[in-house]
Amino acid sequence: MSKSALDLDHPRTHERGDPGGMRERIAHFPTLLQKGWDAAGALRLPASYREATTVLCHGMGGSAIAGDLAADLLRYDSKAPPLTVHRDYGLPAWVDERTLVIASSASGGTEETLSGLPLALERRAKVVALTGGGALAEKATAAGLPVCPVPLSGPPRTLLPYALGALLRLLSGLGMAALDEAGFRAAAQHVAALQKRLDPSIGTAQNSAKALAHAMRGRLPVIYGSHVLAAVGRRWKGQLNENAKSPAFAEELPEAHHNSVVGLGGTHPELQRLFVVLLTPRSAPERLRLRALLTADMLAEQSIPYHSIEPSGGTPLAEVLEATLLGDYVSYYLALLDGQDPTPITAIDRIKARLVK
Ligand code: F6R
């Protein structure tokens, strides 16, 4: 076994390498998911919110990604309205009084998200603020809008499970998603069991997240997500960026079969340095699963290392949660292997500080 494998299995590696306690925050994934679900269940929404026919999730970074995961899940749900994620200033022109707008910002201070609120009020959209405080909570409360409180217990990206639980509960409570309490609970139990298998206390030989981090080390990760796992690929990318301080890219199948694969078949000198992760749900249509196999064949022909992940959850939600938690842990273990403290995000903080000046 290599020296670094021994290191990841040693508690001191985690104590020293993770002074901000990212490992504990990731371990709370299942608890946060349930807390978000419960918090949104306790919200009292005006009856008129049931009249919404479209949904817009407005947020940035760690506060936006729950919207993407929900959008992937709802895309194939016949009860669901169209759900769009908006990562920009202002609001799309189509947002009106029939739109449910979820303004999501853990800190409550993100300027892009804040810029949408007056427009949403002007257009009489049905707004819910999902926030831990700041100007968003203040303005939403002053406008008499429902505020779903987010615990400020860690960096926003660690609150993804909370935001996802809250969003799903909100949508199912409004009759916009087929998901019910039992379906949610089964998926939550699945991810809680998985957390125990990926925990730092589980040795590398039995821990698939540690093993994958070792395989990925020193390489450029490219995540291919498909179907309900398309946005999970984006989450992996973000977590590899922010926790592991690594560049990373996310692609989607089948779209990648119409462009990106040509780049993989070329002679670029860095091709051999890629590490591809294929996220394929078992619930995906057969043609999409075939495309994942064809991608794997192509990578093998090109001698590009890859790893295929097919979550075993049994339902689309369980698949999404499983693949997301795995990615969170891989990014954490990769950070430690590379001597990076997973918590700080200096580059993001510097840009925010410069924008304030
Ligand atoms: C930090 C993170 C960032 C923030 C983003 C928006 O952990 O993941 O992507 O989520 O800068 O800030 P908030 O979430 O406070 O609106």
Residues whose N, C-alpha, C, O or C-beta is under 5 A from the ligand:
A	BS01	F6R	M60 G61 G62 S63 S104 S105 A106 S107 G108 T110 P155 P156 R157
